[in-house]
Amino acid sequence: MESDSRRSFSKLTVRRVAVLGAGVMGAQIAAHFVNAGIPTVLFDLEAKEGAASALALRAVEQLRKLDPSPLATRRLAAFIEPANYRDDVARLAGCDLVIEAIGERLDWKRELYARIAPHVAPGAVLASNTSGLSLAALSAALPPALRANFCGVHFFNPPRYMHLVELIATDVSDAGMLDALETFLTTALGKGVVRAKDTPNFIANRIGIFSVLTARDPGPRRSYWERAANLSAWYYIRTFSEPDEGDAVLAQNGFPALIGGQDFDDLVDIF
């Protein structure tokens, strides 16, 4: 019998979710889980005044006011439970999936992981919504028993409406867990999953940032699409295991499918 948190991941059953961080992304990720019928605990820091979970409570109330709405119906906000790390961290033990979505600071995330790690249920999946920090560095901050069930799950803003989700493994992420999590994301949340390597900013943000900078660059005298093709070919060579995965990312970022099947070698010749 294994002493760590690994389990057979032929299927991931998610009955309750915890989202760590009640900011713009964290609150809307929580909203999308309750849209799928999954009760969710939304954590944030304890408030300095008033109710201890006031920050998370305000985030839930704000969800009712956003347009377009992150909630399928406003009444679903009642299924998001506001919580704080000081008083409620033990509630993580009842969650099958924990999504961390706090600010993009490695030291903040590491500090939070140290705080919540003792309370994560054995066999639960812990994932970071980081948009580009090193998953290996984050994994190293976790106890060894949690590392196999840790990965990156990068939703895009607004998460209810953006189809793409990046799934990022570390060197020690359990392969069965990744497969089961991908199935959950596609079937329960309706997402299109692309697997990314643990490189800075992963796939879509690197393509997006580079393409914006390239499109604004007046030279050399090439069209926007020619420069985008150069960018996409560069990424296929260095990042993707399958051309179709890259086509999905390009489509999510407004590009046509520039590569597919036998066209791959032709496009590489751009270089």
C-alpha positions as CSV (number, residue, x, y, z in Angstrom):
1,M,0.0,0.0,0.0
2,E,1.5,3.4,-1.0
3,S,2.2,5.9,1.6
4,D,1.8,9.0,-0.6
5,S,-1.3,10.5,-2.2
6,R,-1.2,8.6,-5.5
7,R,-4.2,6.6,-6.6
8,S,-5.5,5.0,-9.7
9,F,-6.8,7.7,-12.0
10,S,-8.9,5.8,-14.5
11,K,-11.6,8.3,-13.7
12,L,-11.6,11.6,-11.7
13,T,-14.7,12.1,-9.7
14,V,-15.1,15.7,-8.7
15,R,-17.8,16.3,-6.1
16,R,-16.5,19.5,-4.6
17,V,-13.8,22.0,-5.7
18,A,-11.8,24.6,-3.8
19,V,-10.5,27.7,-5.6
20,L,-7.7,29.5,-3.9
21,G,-7.9,33.2,-4.6
22,A,-11.1,35.3,-5.1
23,G,-9.7,37.7,-7.6
24,V,-11.0,38.2,-11.1
25,M,-9.9,34.8,-12.4
26,G,-10.4,32.8,-9.2
27,A,-14.0,34.0,-8.7
28,Q,-14.9,33.3,-12.3
29,I,-13.3,29.9,-12.3
30,A,-15.4,29.1,-9.2
31,A,-18.5,30.4,-11.1
32,H,-17.8,28.0,-14.0
33,F,-17.6,25.0,-11.7
34,V,-21.0,25.8,-10.1
35,N,-22.3,26.2,-13.7
36,A,-21.3,22.6,-14.1
37,G,-23.2,21.6,-10.9
38,I,-20.1,21.3,-8.7
39,P,-20.3,23.0,-5.3
40,T,-17.2,25.1,-4.8
41,V,-15.4,26.7,-1.9
42,L,-13.8,30.0,-2.8
43,F,-10.9,31.0,-0.5
44,D,-9.1,34.3,0.1
45,L,-7.2,36.0,2.8
46,E,-9.0,36.8,6.0
47,A,-10.5,40.3,6.0
48,K,-9.0,42.9,8.4
49,E,-12.5,44.2,9.3
50,G,-15.9,42.6,9.5
51,A,-16.6,39.0,8.6
52,A,-13.4,37.0,8.2
53,S,-14.4,35.7,4.7
54,A,-15.6,39.2,3.5
55,L,-13.1,39.3,0.6
56,A,-14.5,36.0,-0.8
57,L,-18.0,37.0,-0.1
58,R,-17.6,40.3,-2.0
59,A,-16.2,38.4,-4.9
60,V,-19.2,36.2,-5.0
61,E,-21.5,39.2,-4.9
62,Q,-19.6,40.8,-7.7
63,L,-20.2,37.8,-9.9
64,R,-23.9,38.6,-10.0
65,K,-23.1,42.0,-11.5
66,L,-20.7,41.1,-14.3
67,D,-21.7,41.4,-18.0
68,P,-21.3,39.0,-19.7
69,S,-22.3,36.9,-16.7
70,P,-19.9,34.2,-15.5
71,L,-22.9,32.5,-14.0
72,A,-25.4,30.5,-16.1
73,T,-28.0,31.9,-13.7
74,R,-27.5,34.3,-10.8
75,R,-28.9,31.8,-8.3
76,L,-25.9,29.6,-8.8
77,A,-23.8,32.0,-6.8
78,A,-25.4,30.4,-3.7
79,F,-23.4,27.3,-4.4
80,I,-20.1,29.1,-4.0
81,E,-19.0,29.0,-0.4
82,P,-16.9,32.0,0.8
83,A,-14.0,30.9,2.9
84,N,-10.7,32.2,4.3
85,Y,-7.3,30.6,5.0
86,R,-7.3,31.3,8.7
87,D,-10.6,29.7,9.7
88,D,-11.5,27.4,6.9
89,V,-8.4,25.7,5.5
90,A,-9.5,22.3,7.0
91,R,-12.4,22.4,4.5
92,L,-9.9,21.5,1.8
93,A,-10.0,17.9,3.0
94,G,-13.5,17.6,1.5
95,C,-12.4,18.7,-2.0
96,D,-11.4,16.5,-4.9
97,L,-9.9,19.3,-6.9
98,V,-8.0,22.3,-5.6
99,I,-7.3,25.2,-8.1
100,E,-4.8,27.8,-7.0
101,A,-5.5,31.2,-8.7
102,I,-3.7,33.8,-6.7
103,G,-1.4,36.6,-8.0
104,E,1.5,35.7,-10.3
105,R,4.3,35.7,-7.7
106,L,6.3,32.6,-7.1
107,D,6.9,33.5,-3.4
108,W,3.2,34.1,-2.8
109,K,2.3,30.8,-4.3
110,R,5.0,28.9,-2.4
111,E,3.9,30.5,0.9
112,L,0.3,29.5,0.2
113,Y,1.2,25.9,-0.7
114,A,3.0,25.5,2.6
115,R,-0.1,26.7,4.3
116,I,-2.6,24.5,2.6
117,A,-0.6,21.3,1.9
118,P,-1.3,19.6,5.2
119,H,-5.0,19.9,4.5
120,V,-5.2,18.6,0.9
121,A,-7.1,15.3,0.8
122,P,-5.1,12.2,-0.1
123,G,-5.7,11.5,-3.8
124,A,-7.0,15.1,-4.5
125,V,-5.7,16.9,-7.5
126,L,-3.9,20.2,-6.8
127,A,-3.4,22.5,-9.8
128,S,-2.2,26.0,-10.4
129,N,-3.9,28.5,-12.8
130,T,-0.6,30.3,-13.3
131,S,-0.3,31.8,-16.8
132,G,3.4,31.2,-17.1
133,L,5.4,30.6,-13.9
134,S,7.5,27.4,-13.6
135,L,5.4,24.5,-12.6
136,A,8.6,22.7,-11.6
137,A,9.5,25.5,-9.2
138,L,6.0,25.4,-7.7
139,S,6.0,21.6,-7.4
140,A,9.3,21.8,-5.5
141,A,7.6,23.8,-2.8
142,L,5.1,21.0,-2.1
143,P,5.6,17.9,0.1
144,P,6.8,14.9,-2.0
145,A,3.5,13.2,-1.4
146,L,1.5,15.8,-3.3
147,R,3.8,16.3,-6.3
148,A,2.4,13.5,-8.4
149,N,-1.1,15.0,-8.3
150,F,0.1,18.5,-9.1
151,C,0.0,20.2,-12.5
152,G,-0.9,23.4,-14.2
153,V,-4.5,24.1,-15.4
154,H,-4.5,27.5,-17.1
155,F,-7.9,28.9,-17.8
156,F,-8.3,32.0,-20.0
157,N,-10.3,35.1,-19.1
158,P,-13.3,35.0,-19.0
159,P,-13.2,31.3,-18.2
160,R,-16.9,30.6,-18.9
161,Y,-16.6,31.8,-22.5
162,M,-13.0,31.0,-23.4
163,H,-12.9,27.4,-24.7
164,L,-9.2,26.8,-24.4
165,V,-7.5,25.4,-21.3
166,E,-3.8,24.6,-21.1
167,L,-2.8,21.5,-19.2
168,I,0.8,21.6,-18.0
169,A,2.7,18.6,-16.4
170,T,5.8,18.6,-14.3
171,D,8.4,15.9,-14.6
172,V,6.7,14.0,-11.8
173,S,3.0,14.6,-12.6
174,D,1.1,11.3,-12.7
175,A,0.2,10.4,-16.3
176,G,-3.1,8.8,-15.3
177,M,-4.0,11.9,-13.3
178,L,-3.4,14.1,-16.3
179,D,-5.5,11.9,-18.6
180,A,-8.4,11.8,-16.0
181,L,-8.2,15.6,-15.4
182,E,-8.2,16.3,-19.2
183,T,-11.3,14.1,-19.5
184,F,-13.0,16.0,-16.7
185,L,-12.2,19.4,-18.2
186,T,-13.6,18.4,-21.6
187,T,-16.7,16.5,-20.4
188,A,-17.7,18.3,-17.3
189,L,-16.6,21.8,-18.1
190,G,-16.8,21.7,-21.9
191,K,-13.3,22.9,-22.5
192,G,-10.8,22.3,-25.3
193,V,-7.6,21.1,-23.7
194,V,-4.1,21.6,-25.1
195,R,-1.1,20.1,-23.3
196,A,1.8,22.5,-22.9
197,K,5.3,22.0,-21.8
198,D,6.6,23.7,-18.7
199,T,8.2,26.6,-20.5
200,P,7.7,30.3,-19.5
201,N,4.2,31.5,-20.4
202,F,3.4,28.0,-21.9
203,I,1.8,28.2,-25.4
204,A,-1.0,30.7,-25.9
205,N,0.5,33.6,-23.9
206,R,3.8,33.3,-25.7
207,I,2.1,33.2,-29.0
208,G,-0.2,36.1,-28.1
209,I,2.5,38.4,-26.7
210,F,4.9,37.6,-29.5
211,S,2.3,38.1,-32.2
212,V,1.2,41.4,-30.8
213,L,4.7,42.7,-30.7
214,T,5.4,41.3,-34.2
215,A,2.2,42.8,-35.6
216,R,3.2,46.2,-34.3
217,D,6.7,46.0,-35.7
218,P,6.8,47.9,-39.0
219,G,9.7,45.9,-40.4
220,P,10.7,43.8,-42.1
221,R,8.1,44.4,-44.8
222,R,6.0,41.3,-44.4
223,S,2.3,41.0,-43.8
224,Y,0.9,40.3,-40.3
225,W,0.0,36.7,-41.4
226,E,3.5,36.0,-42.8
227,R,5.0,37.0,-39.4
228,A,2.4,35.0,-37.6
229,A,3.3,32.0,-39.7
230,N,6.9,32.4,-38.8
231,L,5.9,32.5,-35.2
232,S,3.7,29.4,-35.3
233,A,6.4,27.4,-37.2
234,W,8.9,28.4,-34.5
235,Y,6.6,27.1,-31.8
236,Y,5.8,23.8,-33.6
237,I,9.5,23.0,-33.8
238,R,10.2,23.7,-30.2
239,T,7.0,23.1,-28.3
240,F,4.4,20.8,-29.9
241,S,4.4,17.1,-30.1
242,E,1.5,17.0,-32.6
243,P,0.6,19.7,-35.2
244,D,-3.1,19.5,-34.5
245,E,-2.5,20.7,-30.9
246,G,-0.9,23.9,-32.3
247,D,-3.7,24.5,-34.7
248,A,-6.1,24.5,-31.7
249,V,-4.0,27.1,-30.0
250,L,-3.8,29.3,-33.1
251,A,-7.5,29.1,-33.6
252,Q,-8.2,30.2,-30.0
253,N,-5.9,33.2,-30.6
254,G,-7.6,34.3,-33.9
255,F,-5.2,32.7,-36.3
256,P,-6.2,30.4,-39.1
257,A,-4.9,26.8,-39.0
258,L,-1.6,27.4,-40.6
259,I,-0.2,23.9,-40.1
260,G,-1.8,20.6,-40.5
261,G,-0.5,17.1,-41.4
262,Q,1.8,17.2,-44.4
263,D,1.8,21.0,-44.5
264,F,4.1,21.1,-41.5
265,D,7.3,20.5,-43.4
266,D,6.3,23.1,-46.0
267,L,5.7,25.8,-43.3
268,V,9.0,25.0,-41.6
269,D,10.7,26.0,-44.8
270,I,9.7,29.6,-44.1
271,F,12.9,29.7,-42.1
